[in-house]
Amino acid sequence: MPSYLPSITDLCARFSAKESALIHQAIALLGKLDDIESNRPRGLDVALNLYKLNVDIETILAAILSDSRLLDYPIEAEFGPVVASLVCNVKAMNLLKAYSKNISTEASQIEILRRMLLSTADDIRALLIKLAYRLARLKKLAQEEQEIRHFIAQETLDLYAPIANRLGIGQLKWTLEDYAFRYLEPTNYLFVAKGLENKRVHREDCIETFVQQLQKVLSASGMQAEIKGRPKHIYSIWQKMQRKNLPIEELYDLLAVRVIVQETAQCYEVLGLVHQHWTSIPKEFDDYIANPKNNGYQSLHTVILDAENNRIEVQIRTKEMHDFAELGVAAHWRYKEGSKQDIATEKSIASLRQLLEEKDADNLLENFRTELFADRVYVLTPAGKLIDLIKGSTPLDFAYAIHTDVGHRCRGAKVNGDIVSLTYPLQTGEQVEILTAKDIAPNPNWIDPNLAYLKTPRAIQKIKAWLKLQGKDKQRLMGQQLLDAEVHRLGVKKDYQTKLLQHFNLSDIDSLCVALGRNVINSRQLNHALQETERKRKKVKFKKTPQTQSLSLEIIVDGTDNILTHFAQCCHPQADDELTGFISHTNGIAIHKADCENISKLNEEQKNQLVAVSLKVNGR
């Protein structure tokens, strides 16, 4: 008899005769592939890991049949479309090979990788199978070389354990973490394990005494409850030692019990009895029933002191809360739709959506067959960096996500080494390489929505901004030509620019020219403003003195009087001063005294901006 048959019997215990026959059929199929009757079929350990999570028959069958050697086997014909779909989904996740040593050091990349894995799961049960496969791999990791052990263990801590936590599956999370810790830091793992073992007898005595006392208290009040010690998880203990900088013997929650009752109200009754008979530590109390954790976890936590002043953590919860704490979303199959724990399951899924920055509130729990996170796509650069894009994104979107300059210079793309169109819709897990040219030349057609070059608003906006900038230069030139022509036609010779800017409420002459080029200000409006300016023109006057009361002065720069000028405030030039002009880049020519201190401080380059200025005195 094959050595693995007792395991199959255990696996079939919860299922009907018809479902058990399907399990035997699936395992027999793998047994043929192994070609040796005594070999333990691949997938059986994975199915046993899932069995503890109380999953349905489709998940068990998919776990057994997700063997890489069954690539072309007609699974749907023998086991149905649901199982075939799950198997296909698991294999799709197995193809994602994005994790690397470089990524492991970047928190943002790890976060994107988690999203990438989650987005690949069309059915949440496929994620459970993936996690169960990882656990099976860890159990046999001691047979691998040191480098492989370290890589798999670190990937587990970075990627799979956090996902198990998001799904609320405490069993998987703690087991994955402990195995990974064992391979990553064997010395510290053994240190904690031995520390627990050394205190084991003392812990068991303390817990047994407390459980007996608590049982008497509850029985006396007519309360029915299940009380048991809480298992210890080595990695979480090590983390707490590091976080609190405490030796293992000072960690209070090494002593812990769990009280499981039937109704939520009984949780608070038990809490009252515990606080009545034992001294509690107020700062260590947490009500996760009224305020559940993000992944849906609910329980009352309190810490008391026993007769020997040992700190004991007491967790109080209902049976449903306990199952959810252990099984997370997998507990859904145990409870009816709409129950309290079904609502907790929805909260757990909502936390996954929060992880992916989802905004909507779609119902995700229709038999766990709803597509999860279907609006994202995760692709890789040639260097292995992960890029998060919206679904339907193209290589051009990818180029602009890398850098605006890469997008502007994009001329082509390769996906997984093959040349593709710039409108090719990217798929999660693909590697994208952008082919660039030296010249920056975005194609105006790229922003045409009918041509499907771009999906991301950011990329579209970048191209529009570039095109607008290029058009602005042309519009400025057209506007300048229009202004010069109109000024020449009307024979305007005086200082009209400042008056025009005031008339149109603009800051500089460039803005005026661009507005003219875009026809925001049309030729009729310009004509009217110039004529109005000419009529109201006032000649520039200095501060009147008895000698200049009846005189007006015109400033002539290099023989031209139609120049935008202003008088400098630093030296306050007068009519009888020797003057000079300094060409500014924003406000025309500044008139200074020739001996102005600021003029004397100009460097050689700035002195090139000086021009000759003279005054023409006109009678009234």
C-alpha positions as CSV (number, residue, x, y, z in Angstrom):
1,M,0.0,0.0,0.0
2,P,1.4,3.4,-0.9
3,S,2.7,5.3,2.2
4,Y,0.6,8.3,1.4
5,L,-2.8,6.6,1.4
6,P,-3.6,7.5,5.0
7,S,-3.1,11.2,4.1
8,I,-5.7,10.8,1.3
9,T,-8.1,9.2,3.8
10,D,-7.7,12.2,6.1
11,L,-8.2,14.5,3.2
12,C,-11.4,12.8,2.1
13,A,-12.9,12.6,5.6
14,R,-14.9,15.9,5.3
15,F,-16.2,15.4,1.8
16,S,-19.0,13.3,0.3
17,A,-18.4,9.9,-1.5
18,K,-18.7,11.6,-4.9
19,E,-16.2,14.4,-3.9
20,S,-13.9,11.8,-2.4
21,A,-13.9,9.9,-5.7
22,L,-12.8,13.0,-7.5
23,I,-9.9,13.5,-5.0
24,H,-8.8,9.9,-5.6
25,Q,-9.1,10.4,-9.4
26,A,-6.9,13.6,-9.3
27,I,-4.3,11.9,-7.1
28,A,-4.3,8.8,-9.3
29,L,-3.6,11.1,-12.3
30,L,-0.5,12.5,-10.6
31,G,0.5,9.0,-9.5
32,K,0.8,8.0,-13.2
33,L,3.0,10.9,-13.8
34,D,5.3,9.9,-10.9
35,D,5.6,6.5,-12.4
36,I,6.4,5.0,-9.0
37,E,3.6,3.9,-6.8
38,S,5.2,4.7,-3.5
39,N,6.0,8.3,-4.4
40,R,4.0,10.9,-2.6
41,P,2.2,12.8,-5.4
42,R,2.9,16.4,-5.8
43,G,0.0,18.5,-4.8
44,L,-1.1,16.2,-2.0
45,D,0.8,18.2,0.7
46,V,-0.7,21.4,-0.7
47,A,-4.2,20.0,-0.5
48,L,-3.6,18.9,3.1
49,N,-2.4,22.4,4.0
50,L,-5.7,23.8,2.5
51,Y,-7.8,21.1,4.2
52,K,-7.0,22.7,7.5
53,L,-8.4,26.0,6.2
54,N,-11.8,24.3,5.6
55,V,-11.9,25.1,1.8
56,D,-14.3,23.7,-0.7
57,I,-13.8,20.7,-3.0
58,E,-12.9,22.8,-6.0
59,T,-10.0,24.4,-4.2
60,I,-8.7,20.9,-3.0
61,L,-8.9,19.5,-6.6
62,A,-7.3,22.6,-8.1
63,A,-4.4,22.3,-5.6
64,I,-3.8,18.7,-6.5
65,L,-4.0,19.4,-10.3
66,S,-1.9,22.6,-10.4
67,D,1.1,20.4,-11.3
68,S,3.4,21.8,-14.0
69,R,3.4,18.5,-15.7
70,L,-0.3,18.7,-16.5
71,L,0.0,21.5,-19.0
72,D,-2.1,20.0,-21.7
73,Y,-4.3,17.7,-19.7
74,P,-8.1,18.3,-20.3
75,I,-8.9,19.2,-16.7
76,E,-12.2,20.9,-17.5
77,A,-13.6,17.8,-19.2
78,E,-13.0,15.6,-16.1
79,F,-13.2,18.0,-13.2
80,G,-15.3,21.0,-14.5
81,P,-14.8,24.6,-15.5
82,V,-14.3,26.0,-12.0
83,V,-11.4,23.6,-11.2
84,A,-9.9,24.2,-14.6
85,S,-10.1,28.0,-14.1
86,L,-8.5,27.8,-10.7
87,V,-5.7,25.6,-12.0
88,C,-5.1,28.1,-14.9
89,N,-5.1,31.0,-12.4
90,V,-2.5,29.3,-10.1
91,K,-0.3,28.5,-13.1
92,A,-0.5,32.2,-14.2
93,M,0.7,33.2,-10.7
94,N,3.5,30.7,-10.9
95,L,4.8,32.4,-14.1
96,L,5.4,35.6,-12.2
97,K,9.2,35.6,-11.5
98,A,9.6,39.3,-10.6
99,Y,11.1,38.9,-7.1
100,S,14.8,39.5,-6.8
101,K,17.5,40.5,-4.3
102,N,17.3,44.1,-5.6
103,I,13.6,44.3,-5.1
104,S,13.9,42.8,-1.6
105,T,15.7,46.0,-0.4
106,E,13.0,48.4,-1.8
107,A,9.8,48.6,0.2
108,S,7.9,50.4,-2.7
109,Q,8.9,47.6,-5.1
110,I,7.8,44.9,-2.6
111,E,4.5,46.7,-2.3
112,I,4.0,46.7,-6.1
113,L,5.0,43.1,-6.3
114,R,2.3,42.2,-3.7
115,R,-0.2,44.1,-5.8
116,M,1.0,42.3,-8.9
117,L,0.4,38.9,-7.4
118,L,-3.0,39.9,-6.0
119,S,-4.1,41.4,-9.3
120,T,-3.3,38.1,-11.1
121,A,-5.8,36.2,-8.9
122,D,-9.1,36.1,-10.8
123,D,-10.5,34.0,-7.9
124,I,-9.4,34.5,-4.3
125,R,-9.2,30.7,-3.8
126,A,-6.2,30.7,-6.3
127,L,-4.4,32.9,-3.8
128,L,-5.0,30.3,-1.0
129,I,-3.6,27.6,-3.2
130,K,-0.6,29.7,-4.0
131,L,0.0,30.3,-0.3
132,A,-0.4,26.6,0.5
133,Y,2.1,25.8,-2.3
134,R,4.6,28.1,-0.6
135,L,4.1,26.4,2.7
136,A,4.7,23.0,1.2
137,R,7.9,24.4,-0.4
138,L,9.1,25.7,2.9
139,K,8.6,22.4,4.6
140,K,11.0,20.8,2.2
141,L,13.4,23.7,2.0
142,A,16.1,22.1,4.2
143,Q,17.0,19.9,1.2
144,E,17.9,22.9,-0.9
145,E,21.3,24.8,-1.0
146,Q,21.9,27.7,1.4
147,E,21.5,30.4,-1.3
148,I,18.1,29.0,-2.4
149,R,16.9,28.6,1.2
150,H,17.7,32.2,2.0
151,F,16.0,33.5,-1.2
152,I,12.8,31.5,-0.7
153,A,12.6,32.4,2.9
154,Q,13.1,36.1,2.3
155,E,10.6,36.1,-0.5
156,T,8.1,34.5,1.9
157,L,8.6,37.2,4.6
158,D,8.4,40.0,2.0
159,L,5.6,38.7,-0.2
160,Y,3.5,35.7,1.0
161,A,3.2,36.2,4.7
162,P,1.9,39.8,4.3
163,I,-0.7,38.6,1.8
164,A,-1.8,35.8,4.2
165,N,-2.2,38.6,6.9
166,R,-4.2,40.7,4.5
167,L,-6.5,37.8,3.9
168,G,-6.8,37.3,7.7
169,I,-5.4,33.7,7.6
170,G,-3.6,33.6,10.9
171,Q,-2.7,29.9,10.5
172,L,-0.8,30.5,7.3
173,K,0.7,33.8,8.3
174,W,2.3,32.5,11.5
175,T,3.5,29.2,9.9
176,L,5.0,30.9,6.9
177,E,6.8,33.4,9.1
178,D,8.2,30.7,11.5
179,Y,9.6,28.6,8.6
180,A,11.1,31.6,6.9
181,F,12.7,32.8,10.1
182,R,14.1,29.4,10.7
183,Y,16.0,29.5,7.4
184,L,16.9,33.2,7.4
185,E,18.2,33.4,11.0
186,P,18.7,29.8,12.3
187,T,20.8,31.0,15.3
188,N,18.1,33.4,16.5
189,Y,15.4,30.9,15.7
190,L,17.0,28.3,17.9
191,F,17.6,30.9,20.6
192,V,13.9,31.7,20.9
193,A,12.9,28.0,20.5
194,K,15.2,26.9,23.3
195,G,14.0,29.8,25.5
196,L,10.5,28.7,25.1
197,E,11.4,25.1,25.8
198,N,13.4,26.1,29.0
199,K,10.3,27.8,30.3
200,R,7.9,25.3,29.0
201,V,7.2,23.5,32.3
202,H,6.7,26.8,34.2
203,R,4.5,28.1,31.5
204,E,2.4,25.0,31.4
205,D,1.9,25.0,35.2
206,C,0.9,28.7,35.2
207,I,-1.5,28.2,32.3
208,E,-3.0,25.0,33.7
209,T,-3.6,26.7,37.1
210,F,-5.1,29.8,35.6
211,V,-7.4,27.8,33.2
212,Q,-8.7,25.7,36.2
213,Q,-9.4,28.8,38.2
214,L,-11.1,30.6,35.3
215,Q,-13.2,27.5,34.5
216,K,-14.5,27.5,38.1
217,V,-15.3,31.2,37.9
218,L,-17.2,30.8,34.6
219,S,-19.0,27.6,35.8
220,A,-20.1,29.4,38.9
221,S,-21.7,32.1,36.8
222,G,-23.4,29.5,34.5
223,M,-21.1,30.4,31.5
224,Q,-20.2,27.8,29.0
225,A,-16.8,28.4,27.4
226,E,-13.8,26.6,25.8
227,I,-10.5,27.7,27.5
228,K,-7.1,26.6,26.2
229,G,-3.6,27.8,26.0
230,R,-2.6,30.0,23.0
231,P,0.1,28.6,20.7
232,K,3.4,30.5,20.5
233,H,4.9,31.7,17.3
234,I,8.6,32.0,17.3
235,Y,8.9,34.8,14.7
236,S,6.3,37.0,16.4
237,I,8.1,36.5,19.7
238,W,11.4,37.5,18.1
239,Q,9.9,40.6,16.6
240,K,8.4,41.7,19.9
241,M,11.8,41.1,21.6
242,Q,13.4,43.4,19.0
243,R,10.6,46.0,19.1
244,K,10.5,46.3,22.9
245,N,14.2,45.5,23.5
246,L,13.3,42.9,26.1
247,P,14.7,39.5,26.9
248,I,12.4,36.6,26.2
249,E,11.6,36.0,29.9
250,E,10.1,39.5,30.2
251,L,7.6,39.1,27.4
252,Y,4.2,38.8,29.1
253,D,2.3,37.1,26.3
254,L,4.4,34.0,26.5
255,L,1.7,33.1,29.0
256,A,-1.6,33.4,27.2
257,V,-5.0,31.7,27.1
258,R,-7.9,31.9,24.7
259,V,-11.6,31.9,25.8
260,I,-14.1,30.9,23.2
261,V,-17.8,31.5,23.8
262,Q,-21.0,31.4,21.7
263,E,-22.3,35.0,21.7
264,T,-20.6,38.4,21.4
265,A,-22.3,39.6,24.6
266,Q,-20.7,36.7,26.5
267,C,-17.3,38.0,25.5
268,Y,-17.9,41.1,27.6
269,E,-19.4,39.1,30.4
270,V,-16.2,36.9,30.6
271,L,-14.1,40.1,30.5
272,G,-16.0,41.5,33.5
273,L,-15.5,38.2,35.4
274,V,-11.8,38.1,34.6
275,H,-11.3,41.7,35.7
276,Q,-13.3,41.0,38.8
277,H,-11.2,38.1,40.0
278,W,-7.7,39.1,38.8
279,T,-5.8,42.4,38.7
280,S,-5.7,43.7,35.1
281,I,-3.2,46.0,33.4
282,P,-5.4,48.8,31.8
283,K,-2.9,49.9,29.2
284,E,-2.8,46.3,27.8
285,F,-6.5,46.2,27.1
286,D,-7.7,46.2,23.5
287,D,-11.3,45.9,22.2
288,Y,-11.0,44.5,18.6
289,I,-14.7,43.5,18.7
290,A,-15.9,47.1,18.7
291,N,-12.9,48.2,16.6
292,P,-11.9,45.3,14.4
293,K,-8.4,45.3,12.8
294,N,-8.1,46.1,9.1
295,N,-8.2,42.5,8.0
296,G,-11.4,41.8,10.0
297,Y,-9.9,40.3,13.1
298,Q,-12.1,40.5,16.2
299,S,-11.3,39.6,19.8
300,L,-11.0,41.1,23.3
301,H,-7.4,41.3,24.6
302,T,-6.6,41.9,28.3
303,V,-3.6,41.1,30.5
304,I,-3.9,40.1,34.1
305,L,-1.6,39.2,37.0
306,D,-2.0,35.8,38.6
307,A,-1.3,35.0,42.3
308,E,2.5,34.8,41.6
309,N,2.4,38.1,39.6
310,N,2.9,36.3,36.3
311,R,1.4,38.3,33.4
312,I,-1.1,36.3,31.5
313,E,-2.8,37.5,28.3
314,V,-6.4,36.5,27.9
315,Q,-8.1,36.6,24.5
316,I,-11.9,36.4,24.5
317,R,-13.9,35.8,21.3
318,T,-16.8,33.9,19.8
319,K,-16.5,30.7,17.8
320,E,-17.1,32.6,14.6
321,M,-14.5,35.2,15.5
322,H,-12.0,32.4,16.3
323,D,-12.5,30.6,13.0
324,F,-12.1,33.9,11.1
325,A,-8.9,34.7,13.1
326,E,-7.5,31.3,12.0
327,L,-9.0,31.0,8.6
328,G,-9.6,34.6,7.4
329,V,-11.4,34.7,4.1
330,A,-11.4,30.9,3.9
331,A,-13.9,30.9,6.8
332,H,-16.5,32.1,4.3
333,W,-17.4,28.6,3.3
334,R,-18.3,27.8,6.9
335,Y,-20.9,30.6,7.4
336,K,-24.0,31.6,5.6
337,E,-24.1,34.6,3.4
338,G,-24.9,37.7,5.4
339,S,-23.7,36.3,8.8
340,K,-21.5,38.4,11.0
341,Q,-18.3,36.6,9.9
342,D,-19.4,37.0,6.3
343,I,-19.4,40.7,6.9
344,A,-15.9,40.4,8.5
345,T,-14.8,38.6,5.4
346,E,-16.0,41.5,3.3
347,K,-14.0,43.8,5.6
348,S,-10.9,41.7,5.0
349,I,-11.4,41.9,1.2
350,A,-11.9,45.6,1.6
351,S,-8.5,45.9,3.2
352,L,-7.1,44.2,0.2
353,R,-8.7,46.8,-2.0
354,Q,-7.3,49.5,0.3
355,L,-3.9,48.0,-0.3
356,L,-4.4,48.4,-4.0
357,E,-5.8,52.0,-3.5
358,E,-9.2,50.9,-4.9
359,K,-11.9,53.6,-4.7
360,D,-15.1,51.7,-5.5
361,A,-17.2,49.6,-3.3
362,D,-18.1,46.7,-5.6
363,N,-19.4,43.5,-4.1
364,L,-16.4,41.2,-4.1
365,L,-17.9,38.2,-2.4
366,E,-20.2,36.6,-5.0
367,N,-19.0,33.0,-4.3
368,F,-15.5,34.4,-4.4
369,R,-15.6,34.3,-8.2
370,T,-15.6,38.0,-8.8
371,E,-12.5,39.4,-10.5
372,L,-10.2,41.0,-7.9
373,F,-8.2,44.1,-8.8
374,A,-8.8,43.7,-12.5
375,D,-8.0,47.4,-13.3
376,R,-4.2,47.2,-12.8
377,V,-1.4,45.8,-14.8
378,Y,2.2,45.3,-13.5
379,V,5.1,45.0,-15.8
380,L,8.9,45.0,-15.5
381,T,11.7,47.1,-16.9
382,P,14.7,45.3,-18.5
383,A,16.5,45.9,-15.1
384,G,13.7,44.1,-13.2
385,K,12.0,47.1,-11.7
386,L,8.2,46.8,-11.4
387,I,5.9,49.5,-12.9
388,D,2.3,49.8,-11.8
389,L,-0.1,50.9,-14.6
390,I,-3.8,50.9,-15.2
391,K,-5.2,48.0,-17.2
392,G,-5.1,48.6,-20.9
393,S,-1.9,50.6,-20.7
394,T,0.4,50.5,-23.7
395,P,4.2,50.5,-24.2
396,L,3.9,54.3,-24.7
397,D,2.2,54.6,-21.3
398,F,5.0,52.6,-19.8
399,A,7.6,54.9,-21.4
400,Y,6.0,58.0,-19.9
401,A,5.8,56.2,-16.5
402,I,9.6,55.6,-16.6
403,H,10.3,59.3,-17.4
404,T,8.7,62.0,-19.5
405,D,11.9,62.3,-21.6
406,V,11.7,58.6,-22.4
407,G,8.1,59.0,-23.6
408,H,8.9,62.0,-25.7
409,R,11.8,60.1,-27.4
410,C,9.9,56.8,-27.8
411,R,9.9,55.4,-31.3
412,G,9.2,51.7,-30.6
413,A,9.0,49.0,-28.0
414,K,9.8,45.3,-27.3
415,V,7.8,43.1,-25.0
416,N,9.5,40.0,-23.8
417,G,12.2,40.6,-26.5
418,D,9.7,40.9,-29.4
419,I,8.9,44.1,-31.3
420,V,5.3,45.2,-30.7
421,S,3.1,48.0,-31.7
422,L,2.9,51.1,-29.5
423,T,-0.8,50.4,-29.1
424,Y,-0.2,46.8,-27.7
425,P,-2.1,46.3,-24.4
426,L,0.4,45.2,-21.8
427,Q,-0.2,42.2,-19.6
428,T,0.9,41.7,-16.0
429,G,4.3,40.1,-15.7
430,E,5.6,41.2,-19.1
431,Q,9.0,42.8,-19.5
432,V,9.0,46.0,-21.6
433,E,11.9,47.7,-23.3
434,I,11.5,51.1,-24.9
435,L,13.4,52.0,-28.1
436,T,14.2,55.7,-28.2
437,A,15.6,58.3,-30.6
438,K,17.8,61.3,-29.9
439,D,15.2,63.9,-30.9
440,I,12.3,64.8,-28.7
441,A,9.3,64.5,-31.0
442,P,6.0,63.3,-29.6
443,N,3.5,62.5,-32.3
444,P,0.3,64.6,-32.0
445,N,-1.6,61.4,-33.0
446,W,-0.7,59.8,-29.7
447,I,-3.3,61.8,-27.9
448,D,-6.1,60.8,-30.3
449,P,-8.3,58.5,-28.1
450,N,-9.6,56.7,-31.2
451,L,-6.1,55.5,-32.0
452,A,-5.5,53.9,-28.6
453,Y,-1.9,54.9,-28.2
454,L,-2.3,56.0,-24.5
455,K,-4.5,55.0,-21.6
456,T,-2.9,56.8,-18.6
457,P,-4.1,60.5,-18.1
458,R,-0.6,61.5,-16.9
459,A,1.0,60.5,-20.3
460,I,-1.7,62.2,-22.2
461,Q,-1.2,65.4,-20.2
462,K,2.6,65.3,-20.7
463,I,2.2,65.2,-24.5
464,K,-0.4,67.9,-24.5
465,A,1.8,70.1,-22.4
466,W,4.7,69.6,-24.8
467,L,2.5,70.3,-27.9
468,K,1.2,73.4,-26.2
469,L,4.7,74.6,-25.5
470,Q,5.7,74.1,-29.1
471,G,2.6,75.9,-30.4
472,K,3.2,78.7,-27.9
473,D,6.4,79.7,-29.7
474,K,4.7,79.8,-33.0
475,Q,1.8,81.8,-31.6
476,R,4.2,84.3,-30.0
477,L,5.9,84.9,-33.3
478,M,2.5,85.3,-35.1
479,G,1.3,87.7,-32.5
480,Q,4.5,89.8,-32.6
481,Q,4.2,90.1,-36.4
482,L,0.5,91.1,-36.1
483,L,1.4,93.7,-33.4
484,D,4.2,95.2,-35.5
485,A,2.1,95.3,-38.6
486,E,-0.8,97.1,-36.8
487,V,1.6,99.6,-35.1
488,H,3.2,100.4,-38.5
489,R,-0.2,100.7,-40.2
490,L,-1.5,103.1,-37.6
491,G,1.8,105.0,-37.4
492,V,2.0,104.6,-33.6
493,K,5.4,105.8,-32.6
494,K,5.2,106.5,-28.9
495,D,5.4,104.3,-25.8
496,Y,2.4,102.1,-26.5
497,Q,3.5,98.8,-25.0
498,T,2.9,99.6,-21.3
499,K,-0.5,101.1,-22.2
500,L,-1.5,98.0,-24.1
501,L,-0.5,95.7,-21.2
502,Q,-2.5,97.9,-18.9
503,H,-5.5,97.9,-21.3
504,F,-5.5,94.1,-21.6
505,N,-4.4,93.4,-18.0
506,L,-1.4,91.4,-19.0
507,S,2.0,91.1,-17.3
508,D,4.4,91.2,-20.2
509,I,4.7,91.7,-23.9
510,D,5.2,88.0,-24.5
511,S,1.8,87.3,-23.0
512,L,0.3,89.9,-25.3
513,C,1.9,88.4,-28.4
514,V,0.8,84.9,-27.5
515,A,-2.8,86.1,-26.9
516,L,-2.7,87.8,-30.3
517,G,-1.3,84.7,-32.0
518,R,-4.1,82.5,-30.4
519,N,-6.7,85.1,-31.4
520,V,-7.7,85.5,-27.8
521,I,-7.2,89.2,-28.6
522,N,-8.3,89.8,-32.2
523,S,-7.1,92.4,-34.6
524,R,-10.2,94.6,-34.1
525,Q,-9.6,94.7,-30.3
526,L,-5.9,95.5,-30.9
527,N,-6.8,98.3,-33.4
528,H,-9.2,99.9,-30.9
529,A,-6.6,99.7,-28.1
530,L,-3.8,101.2,-30.1
531,Q,-6.0,104.1,-31.3
532,E,-7.2,104.6,-27.7
533,T,-3.6,104.5,-26.5
534,E,-2.5,107.1,-29.1
535,R,-5.3,109.4,-28.2
536,K,-4.6,109.3,-24.5
537,R,-0.9,109.2,-24.8
538,K,0.8,111.5,-22.3
539,K,4.4,112.4,-22.8
540,V,6.8,111.3,-20.0
541,K,7.4,114.2,-17.7
542,F,10.0,114.7,-14.9
543,K,9.0,116.2,-11.6
544,K,8.1,119.8,-12.4
545,T,10.4,122.6,-11.3
546,P,9.9,126.3,-11.9
547,Q,12.3,125.9,-14.9
548,T,10.5,122.9,-16.4
549,Q,6.8,123.8,-15.8
550,S,6.1,124.5,-19.5
551,L,8.4,121.8,-20.9
552,S,7.9,118.1,-21.8
553,L,10.7,115.6,-22.4
554,E,11.0,112.7,-24.8
555,I,13.5,110.0,-24.2
556,I,15.5,108.9,-27.3
557,V,17.5,105.6,-27.1
558,D,20.1,105.2,-29.8
559,G,18.3,107.6,-32.0
560,T,14.9,105.9,-31.5
561,D,12.0,107.4,-29.5
562,N,9.5,104.4,-29.7
563,I,11.1,102.4,-26.9
564,L,9.7,101.0,-23.6
565,T,11.5,102.9,-20.9
566,H,11.2,103.6,-17.2
567,F,13.2,105.7,-14.7
568,A,15.3,103.9,-12.2
569,Q,14.4,104.4,-8.5
570,C,17.9,103.9,-7.2
571,C,19.3,107.3,-8.4
572,H,16.3,109.4,-9.4
573,P,17.7,110.9,-12.6
574,Q,16.7,114.5,-13.5
575,A,16.5,116.4,-16.8
576,D,19.9,118.1,-16.4
577,D,21.7,114.9,-15.4
578,E,24.0,112.9,-17.6
579,L,22.0,109.8,-18.4
580,T,22.6,106.2,-19.5
581,G,20.2,103.3,-20.3
582,F,20.4,99.7,-19.1
583,I,18.5,97.1,-21.2
584,S,16.5,94.8,-18.8
585,H,15.0,91.6,-20.1
586,T,11.5,92.1,-18.6
587,N,10.8,95.8,-18.3
588,G,12.3,97.6,-21.3
589,I,15.2,100.1,-20.7
590,A,15.9,101.5,-17.3
591,I,17.2,105.2,-17.3
592,H,20.0,105.8,-14.8
593,K,22.3,108.7,-13.9
594,A,25.6,108.0,-15.7
595,D,27.4,108.0,-12.3
596,C,24.8,105.8,-10.6
597,E,26.4,103.5,-8.0
598,N,24.6,100.4,-9.4
599,I,25.8,101.2,-13.0
600,S,29.4,101.5,-11.7
601,K,29.1,98.0,-10.2
602,L,28.2,96.3,-13.5
603,N,30.6,93.5,-14.7
604,E,32.0,93.5,-18.2
605,E,29.2,91.3,-19.6
606,Q,26.5,93.5,-18.1
607,K,28.1,96.6,-19.5
608,N,27.2,95.3,-22.9
609,Q,23.6,96.0,-22.0
610,L,24.2,99.8,-21.6
611,V,22.9,102.1,-24.4
612,A,23.2,105.8,-25.1
613,V,20.2,108.0,-23.9
614,S,19.4,111.6,-24.8
615,L,16.5,113.9,-24.0
616,K,14.5,116.0,-26.5
617,V,12.9,119.1,-24.9
618,N,9.6,120.2,-26.4
619,G,7.7,123.4,-25.8
620,R,4.1,123.3,-24.6
